[in-house]
Amino acid sequence: MNDDLPALAARIDRTNELLTRMLAEVAKTPSTHAIFVDAGYLYAAAGRLVAGTEDRRAFDLDAEGLIEALIDRARSIFADSRLLRVYWYDGARRRIHTAEQQSIAELPDVKVRLGNLNANNQQKGVDSLIRSDLESLARHRAISDAALLGGDEDLVSAVEAAQGYGARVHLWGIEAPDGRNQAEPLLWEVDSQRTLDLDFFKPYVSRRTAAYEANGASRPTREAVRFVGAQIAAKWLAARGREALAELLPGHPYLPGSVDQDLLVEAEGMLQYSLRGQADLRRALRDGFWEHVQTQY
């Protein structure tokens, strides 16, 4: 039996070596996060908070700008993690994309998933889609952290499924003017909670009853807005210097929230026209900004 000890010791040493290598590889693997947005909750809660109504027909939501702001917020929270993508869950009749949903689906790093919309404009099947994606991504170790923007108690099972595979689920909520707009069992189940306030949503929600511009200015073309974006980029670089590019470029195609907000405010002043709720013009503005910036390196 003593003759077997050296062979056993060698096997143990080999096993320990393999475990050490595996742990080293795991340590080098970057953490990954994803953002899961229940659009029904988002429109209702943000509309009520900013526009005073949950009726989608009464306000515009700049989904592109808001998604970029959510990505920027996640980047600051999960500092050592990379974004997998943003999952956007919404309802549509017969699961056919609306024009707005199609424009959201075309955004980089965004996956639109549709449930059904019944005759009473109620979403059906969205919670099960969220659970399916959360569970699958956690099971395959595709994500280590999930930021979930929602409030329905039916999401508890989705949270439990993801946690069962080792993922951490962080619940993001929207400030409620009175009381809560998230189910208590959901709040109890998640790993952490954060609330996004009025100031966060103000730039991205505007009532449709207000004129886009009080002076009646005509809608600018995409080319005109793109040119303004380039002009602002030139001023931005002149004020901050080329060294500021080092902080800006890694985030392409997204702008930091503070830069994006300054870009919007200055562009509206130059155009004498509101770009709130007009995703195509906001996109043209950012495109113009980036096109100029990229010519400088």
N, C-alpha and C positions, 0 to 999 in steps of 0.2 A: 504493500500500500504506500510505503514511503517513496517508492519509485514514481508514483503518480503525482506526488506533490509538486515537483518542478513543472510538470505539464499544466497542472491546475493553476499554479501561480502565474505561468505565462499567459494562460487564457484570461485570468483576472486582469493582468496588466494590459492585455490587448483590449479587453472590454472597457477598462478605465480610459485608455487612450482614445477609443472611439467616442465615448461619452464626452470627453474633454473637447474633442474636435467638434462634436455636434453642438455643444453649449457655446463654443466660440462662434460657430456659424449663426446660431440663433441671436447671439449678442450683436453681431454685425448687421442683422436684418433690420431695416428701419421699421418703426411702427407705422401703421397705416390707419387713417380714419376716413369715415364717410359721413355725409350729412343726409338725413332722411326728412323730407318736408311733406307733411300732410297739408296739401294746398287748401282743402276745405277749412281746416282750422285756421290756417294763415289768413285767408281772405276774410273770414268772419271776424277773427279777433283783431287783425290789423285795421280792417275797415271800421270796426266799431271804435277802436282807439283813436284813429286819426280823422276819419270822415264822419264818425257818429252814426254809421249804419253798417249792417252786415250784408246788404244787398249789393252784389257784385256790379249790377247795372248802374249803380249810383256813384262809382268811383273808379279811377284807373290805378293800376298797380304796375310799377316799373319792375317787372320780374327780373330782367337782366341785371339791373342795378342792385336789386335786393339780393340776388344770388351771389353777386360779387361781394357784397357786404357780409353775407353769411360765411363765405369762404375766407374772407379776411379775418373775421372774428374767430373762426375755427383755427386759422393759422396761428393766431396769438395764443389760443388756449392750448393747442396741441403743438407746441413749439418744435419738438423733435420728431414730428410725424409728417408723413406725406399724405396728400389727399388722394383717395381712390376716385371718387366722383360724388356728385350731388344727385340724389334720387328724389324726383318730384312726382308726388302721387296726387292725381286729380280724377274727377269724374267726367264722363262725356257720353252723350247718347250713342248707344250701340258701339261704344268705345272707339269712336271716330274722332281724331284730333280736331279741335277748333283751330282757327288761324293763330290765336294767341298761344295755344299749347304747342302748335307746330313750331312757332318762333322760339319757344323755350327749348324744345327738343333739339333745335339746331345749335344751341349754345355749346361751347366746348365744356367737357367734363360734366355734362348734365344728361341724365337718363330720365325720360318721362315715362311713367307707368300709369295706365288708365284703368280705373274701375268703371262701372256703369253709372249712368245718371237716370233715375226713374222719373216718372211723370211729375213728381212733387219736387224735382230738382234736388233730390237727396242722393248722396254718393252711396254706392253699394259695391262691396268687394275690395275697397281700398285697404282696410285694416288687414285683410288676409294677404294682400300683396306686400305690405310692409313686413308682416311676420315672415313670409316666405323669403324675402330678400335678406332680412336681418339674420334669420336662422342659417340660410345657406352661406352667406359671407362669413359668419362666425365659425360655422362648422369647418369650412375650408381654410380657416386662418387668413382670410383675405383682409380682414380688418381687426384691429385691436381695440378701437374705440368707435362708438357710434353716437353722433349728435342727432337727437330725435326732436324735431319741432312738431309737436302735436299735443293733444289734450284728452283724447277719447279713452275711456276705461278699457275699451276693447283692445288697446295696444299693450295691455299688461302681459298678455300671453306672448307677444312678440318680444318684449323685453326679457321675459323669463327664458325664452328659447335661445336668445343670443347669449345671455349670461351663462346658460348651461354649457356653452362651448368656450367659455373663458373671456368673451368680449365684455368690455365695460360700456354701459349705456348711459349717456348724459342727456337729460331732458332739458330742452330749451322751451321756454314759454313766452307769451306775449303779455305785456302789462294789461291788466284788466281795470277799466275805469271804476268798477264796483265789484267787489268779491273776487272769486276765482273763475278761471275759464279752463282749468285742467282738473281731471278727476283725482280725488285723493288717493285711491288705490294705485294709480300710476305714479304719483309723487312718492309714495312709500317704496315702490319697487326699484326705482332707478338708482344709479350709483352717485349721481350728482344732479343738481338743478341750477338753472340760470334763467333770469327773466330779461327779455329784451324790451327796452322802454320806448316811450313816445319819441324821443329824439332819434332813436335808431331807425324808426319807420317813417318819420316825417318826410324825408327826401324822396320816398318811393311810393307814396300814396297821395292821391289828390282827387277831390270831388269833381265829377263830370259836370255838375251844374255850374261851376265857375268857368268863365271863359278862359281859354288858354292864355290870352293876353288882353288886358283891359283896353288897350289902345286899338285893338282890332287888326294888328299886324298880320299879314298873310303868312302862311306856313312856309318856312325856308326849305330849300331843297337839301337833299342829303349831301350834295357836293359843297354847298355853302357851309353846312354845319361841319363837314370834314375839314374844310379850309380853316374854319375858326379853331377847331381842335389843334391843327398844326401851328396856328399863330400862338395859341396859349402855351403849347409845348416849347416853342422858341423862347417865350418870355420866362417860362419855368426854368429852362436850362440856363438862361442868362442870369437869373437871380440866384440859382443854387450851384451852378458850375457842373462840369462834366463828371466830377467825382460822385455826384448824387445819382448818376446812372447805375452805379454798382449796387445800390439798394433797390432801384426800381426794376431793373431788367429781369432778375430771377422770378419775379411774379408774373411776367407776361403769360397770357394776354390780360391778366387782371391788374388793376391799379389798387394801391392801398386805399382804404376807405376815405382817409382824410384828403388824399390827392384827388380822388374821384369826385368828392363833394365840392372841393374848390374848383375843379374843372367845370362842373355843372353850373355853379353859381356865376362864375366869370363868363361862361359861354352865353348864359341867358341874358346877362347884362349887355354883352356885345351884340347879340342878335335882337334884343328887345322882344324876346319871345320865350314862353315857358316850354321847357323840354320835359316836364314832369309827366310821367305816364305814357311817353312816346318812345317806345323801345327802339324803333328803327333809327330815330334821330340821335338817341343817346349812344347807340352803337356806332353811328357814323362819326360822332364827336370823339369817341375813344379811338376809333380807327385812325382818325386824323392825327390825334395826339401821338399814338404809337408810331405811325409812319414817319413822323418827323424825328422822334426820339431815336428810332432805329437807324436813321441816316447819320447819326452823330457818333457811332462807334464802329 
